[in-house]
Amino acid sequence: MSKDEINKYRLTDMEEPSDEMLEYIMHEVAEEAKNQYNIAIEKYFSEMTEMYRKQYGNGELQQ
């Protein structure tokens, strides 16, 4: 199945997707979800680090 055929298919079409097409769609959705998850995790820890630095400084011992 070509990428063009998959791009033209809509889940609202009256015909059911083939197993191959469904597998491809699910794979693409899983990849996108994984990428978005990784972006969210990176952003979360970046924000937490920044909040920590604002509250406690750079982690250097103060005398």
ABEGO torsion letter per residue (X at the ends): XBAAAAAABBAABABBBBAAAAAAAAAAAAAAAAAAAAAAAAAAAAAAAAAAAAAAEAGBBBX
